[in-house]
Amino acid sequence: MFAFLGSTLTSYLVGAGLVTTTAVAGRGLVRSVRLVAQGQYGEAGLQALAALATPAVLAQSAAAELFVDVLDAARELSGQTLDAAQPALNAEKAA
């Protein structure tokens, strides 16, 4: 039962990510085609490269935000322990 729910959830997340990535990259490529039609080849090339790089940038920023959230949670959890140990450390330094 849990394996089925886990695989269904994973499939949903992968599908949602695929749709989002396709939409973002497709939008940039459509802009690039429009610029080619207007004769702006240099700008169209930049737009096409940006469209292809966008999914990687989105993934990197999401991973960085997750990393920051994990560090904040670890700081909150360890902060209580470190605060409780602080008087004992100060007493040892004074001695």
C-alpha positions as CSV (number, residue, x, y, z in Angstrom):
1,M,0.0,0.0,0.0
2,F,2.7,2.5,1.0
3,A,4.8,1.5,-2.0
4,F,1.9,2.2,-4.3
5,L,1.3,5.6,-2.7
6,G,5.0,6.5,-2.7
7,S,5.3,5.6,-6.4
8,T,2.1,7.5,-7.2
9,L,3.4,10.6,-5.4
10,T,6.8,10.3,-7.0
11,S,5.2,10.0,-10.4
12,Y,3.0,13.1,-9.7
13,L,6.0,15.1,-8.6
14,V,8.1,14.1,-11.7
15,G,5.1,14.9,-14.0
16,A,4.6,18.3,-12.4
17,G,8.3,19.1,-12.7
18,L,8.4,17.9,-16.3
19,V,5.4,20.1,-17.2
20,T,6.9,23.1,-15.4
21,T,10.3,22.6,-17.1
22,T,8.7,22.2,-20.5
23,A,6.6,25.3,-20.1
24,V,9.5,27.5,-19.0
25,A,11.8,26.2,-21.7
26,G,9.1,26.3,-24.3
27,R,8.2,29.9,-23.5
28,G,11.8,31.0,-23.9
29,L,12.1,29.1,-27.2
30,V,8.9,30.7,-28.5
31,R,10.4,34.1,-27.7
32,S,13.6,33.1,-29.5
33,V,11.6,32.1,-32.6
34,R,9.8,35.4,-32.5
35,L,13.1,37.3,-32.4
36,V,14.4,35.3,-35.3
37,A,11.3,36.3,-37.3
38,Q,12.1,39.9,-36.5
39,G,15.6,39.5,-37.7
40,Q,17.3,39.9,-34.3
41,Y,19.5,36.9,-34.5
42,G,21.9,37.7,-31.7
43,E,19.2,38.4,-29.2
44,A,17.4,35.2,-30.4
45,G,20.5,33.1,-29.7
46,L,20.8,34.6,-26.2
47,Q,17.1,33.9,-25.6
48,A,17.4,30.3,-26.8
49,L,20.4,29.7,-24.5
50,A,18.6,31.2,-21.6
51,A,15.6,29.0,-22.3
52,L,17.7,25.9,-22.2
53,A,19.6,27.0,-19.1
54,T,16.5,27.9,-17.1
55,P,15.6,24.4,-15.9
56,A,19.1,23.9,-14.5
57,V,19.0,27.3,-12.7
58,L,15.6,26.5,-11.2
59,A,16.8,23.1,-10.0
60,Q,19.9,24.7,-8.5
61,S,18.0,27.4,-6.7
62,A,15.5,24.9,-5.3
63,A,18.3,22.7,-4.0
64,A,20.0,25.7,-2.4
65,E,16.8,26.8,-0.7
66,L,16.3,23.2,0.6
67,F,19.9,23.2,1.9
68,V,19.3,26.6,3.7
69,D,16.1,25.2,5.2
70,V,17.9,22.1,6.5
71,L,20.6,24.3,8.0
72,D,18.0,26.5,9.7
73,A,16.3,23.5,11.2
74,A,19.6,22.0,12.4
75,R,20.5,25.4,14.0
76,E,17.1,25.5,15.8
77,L,17.4,22.0,17.1
78,S,21.0,22.3,18.2
79,G,20.5,25.8,19.5
80,Q,18.6,24.6,22.5
81,T,21.3,22.1,23.4
82,L,24.1,24.6,22.9
83,D,22.3,27.2,25.0
84,A,21.8,24.7,27.8
85,A,25.5,23.8,27.8
86,Q,26.7,27.4,27.7
87,P,26.7,28.0,31.5
88,A,28.8,24.8,32.1
89,L,31.3,25.9,29.4
90,N,31.6,29.4,31.0
91,A,32.2,27.9,34.4
92,E,35.0,25.7,33.0
93,K,36.7,28.7,31.4
94,A,36.6,30.7,34.6
95,A,38.2,28.0,36.6
